[in-house]
Amino acid sequence: MHLLTSPRFLKDLLSRHGFNFSKSLGQNFLIDENILNKIIKGAEITKEDNVLEIGPGVGTLTAALARHAAQVVAVEIDSALLPILDETLQGLTNVRVVHGDILKLDLDDLVRNSFDNKPFKVVANLPYYITTPIIMRFLEEDLPYMSITVMIQREVAERMAAKPGSKDYGALSVAVQFYTRPKIICKVPAGVFMPPPKVDSIVINLEKRSSPAVDVADTTRFFKVVKAVFAQRRKTLLNTLNAANITDLEKEGLSRLLISLGIDPQRRGETLSLEELAAISNNI
């Protein structure tokens, strides 16, 4: 067993450093070797890979990544964890810890200085409260990442992988699937963390597409359409688009356009595929 997955060792380590868990930072440290291995396998980490880890905590996943990857750059926001990481990652010459907030760091600069702009993989056990902003930043910025493998709240992962027509399908599903191919790796019970969170988790892999899933004339307009159709899920597609003020078409003209695209104006937005959303965006 890796020492950092031993609850007794971890408690002693944190006690020696006078560390207190921060609820505001959503700190829950993984203490299960089996889940560690599933993350490494799910991310398909090889000796050729550069890895960017977000939120290394005490370095449990970081050390495991270092044993399999070419190099690991770990971004940690909590300065109280830096001396702990100095201890737990001692001797791992292919690891560098960066103190900073991943939502505020200049990612272009980080990738250039860390990986010389070469492809890299993102791996993280993300705090639940900032999961979506972090993932959306990587999806939307022009960065040479190959995949994002993260352990996140179960409900959020299920929304990312949801199919049209399901209760979980929404704007997040469309955004994630527009840029990547999501694949659920495994479910993770709350009991494998210290302290245990109040919800279960899922490890999900988002493989970056070489190009977006659908052709759109204007990405900004596409996501305005997406936002509009999911804004009021109980309303029909015609009514949500008409209320969104994203077209000069009157309601009757909008209805005719949808029919011409083979889309029933009375459908609900959550039933639309990416192809149908792209068709609306390109013709509205």
N, C-alpha and C positions, 0 to 999 in steps of 0.2 A: 504493500500500500504506500502511495505517496504520502509523505508526512503531512502535507497541507490539507489532505482529505481526512485526517484524523482529528475528530472533535477535541480530544484532550490536548493534542499538540497545538491546535489552533487557539484554543482558549489560553494556553500558557503563553503563546507568542503574543497575542493581543494584550494580555495582562502585563507582560514585561515592558511593552511599549506604551502602556497606559492608554490604549486605544478604546474609544467609545463609538459604537455604531451610530451613524447619522440617519435618522428617518427621512430628513429632507433630501438626502442624496440617494435614498432607496437602496441602501447597502445590505445585500444578502450574499454571503460567501458560499460557494459550492463545496460540498464535502462528500462527493460521491465519485469514485474513480471510474465507475462504469459510464456515467454520464460524460465525464471528461473524454473518454475514449470515443464515445458516440459523436461528440462535437468535432473532434479531430478527423474522424472518418467521414462524417457528413460534409465537412468543409474540403475534403480531399486534399489535405495538406501534404506536400512532398518536400524533399530536400531542395527543390528548385524554387520554392515559393517565398516571396516576401509577404509578411503578414502585419496588418495594422490591427492591434487589439484596442478596444475601447473599454475603459474601466477595469483594469487588471485586479483591483482589490488588493489581496495579499499575494497575488502572483501564482495562484494555483493553476489556472488555465495557461497563464504566460509561460510557466516552466514546461508544461506539457507541449505547448506549441513550439517552444525553442528546441525541444528534442526532435521535432519532425520537420521544421522549416529551415530555410536558409538564414533568415533573420526576422526578428520580431521587434516592432516599435509599438510600445504600449502607452496610451494616453490616459493619465490619471488626474482627476480634478481635485482630489482630497490630499492636501499637503501632509496630513497626519499619517497617510499610508506610505509616504516616500521612504522614510527610514526602515519601515518593515520590508518594503520591496528591495531595498539595498541589501537586506539580510537574506531574504528568501531567494533572490535571483543571483546571489553572489557566485561568481565562477562561470556564469552563462555569458560567454563573450559575444553571442549573437543577439543579445537583447539590449534595447535602449528604452528607458522610461522617460516620457515627456510629461512635464507637469502642465496641465492646461485643461480648458473646457472645450470639448470636441465641437460644440456648437459655435464657439467664438474663434477658434484657431483658424489661421489661413491654411486651408487644406492643400491648396496648390503648392504653397511653400513647404509644407510638411512632407508632401509626397515627393517633391523635387529633391529636398535635402536628405530624405530618408532612403528613397528608392530610385533616385535619379530618373524619375518619371516612368519607371518601368512598371509593368502590371503587378498588382498586389491583391491580396485577399483580405477582406474585413472579417474579423471574428470578435464576438462580444457576448458578455452576459449583461444585457442592458437594464438599467433602472427602468421600471415600468412607466414612470411619469414622463419620461422624455424619449420613449421608444420611437414614436412616429416622427417627431422633428429630426432626430438623428438619421433615421433611415431615409426620409425624404430629402435631406440635404445631400446624401450620397447619390440618390437617384437623379436628382435634378442638376447637380454640378458635373461638369465635364472632366471626370477623373478616370484614370485607367484601372479601375478595380475590375476584377474578374468575377467575384462573387461576394455576397454578404451572408455570413452564417451567424445567426444570433439566437440567444435564448431569451425569449420574451413572454409576456403574459399570454396565456392560452387563448383568450378571446381575441386578442390582437392578431396573433398568428393565424387563427381561423378566418378572420376577416381578410387577411392578405391573400390567402389561398382559395377564398370562396368563389363559387361559380355563379353565373347569372341566374336569378330566380330564387336563390337561397336567402334566408333571413340575414346571413352575415355579409352578403355581397353589397358593396358600397363604393364610395369614392376612393377609399384606401385600396380596395381590391383592384380597381381599375388602374390606379397609379402604379402600384407594385407590378402588376401584370403587363402594363404598357412597356416598362423598362426591363423587367426580369422574368425568369421562370421560377415561381416559388415551389418549393418541395418541402413538406414536413418531414423532419428526420426522426424525431421521437417526442413523446410526452414526458414531462418531468414533474414529479410530485413535489409538493412544498416541503416535505420532510427531508429532502437532500440538501437543504440550505441551512446556514447558521447566520442569523436567526431565520426560522422558516417564515416565508411570506404568507399572506392570507389567501393567495390564489395559486393555482398550478401554472406551470410554464410549458412551453413547447420550444424545441430547437427547430428552426426553419432555415433552409438554405435558399438564397435568392441568386440564381445564376444570371449574370448580366447578358442581355441579348446583344447581338452584334448590331442590330438596328431595332427601333421600336416595333412592338407587335403589330401595329397597323400604321398605314401611311396617312399622315395628316398634313394638310396644307399649312396649318398654323397651330403649333403646340399650345400656345396660350389660349387660343380660341377653343381648342379641344377640351382643355381642362375647365374652361368657363362653362362649357356645355355639361361636362361631367358634374361639376359643382351644382349646376342648376337642376339637373334631373334627379339628384339625390337629396336636394334641399328639403323637399316635402314629399316624403316617400308615399304618403297616402293619396296624393293627387295624381291625376293622369299626366302622361308625358306632355300632351298638348297644353294643359294648364300650367305646368311647371315651367315649360319653355316660354310660354306667353308672358308669364309673370316675371321672368328673369331679365327682361330688357337687353337681350343679347342679339336681337335681330330687328330690322326695320319692317319685317313682314307682319301684317295684321294676323289675327288669330285664324281667319279663314284661309289666308295664304299659307300660313304655317301648317295647317291641317293638310292642305293639298300637297305641300312639299313632303310631309311625312308619308302620305299615301303613295306618292310617286317613288319613294325609296323602299316601298314594301313594308313600312312600319305602321302599325295601327296606332293612331293618335290617342286611343284610350288605354294603351298599355301603361304599366307603371315603369318608372325609370329603372328599378332594380332588375327588370327582366331583359335589359338591353345588353347585347354582347359588345366587346370592344369594337368589332367591325361595324356594328350599327351606330355606335356612338361616333365613330370616325366619319361615317357617311353623313350623319346629321351635321357634324362640325364642318365638314368640307363643303356642304351645300346650303347651309343656313344663311 
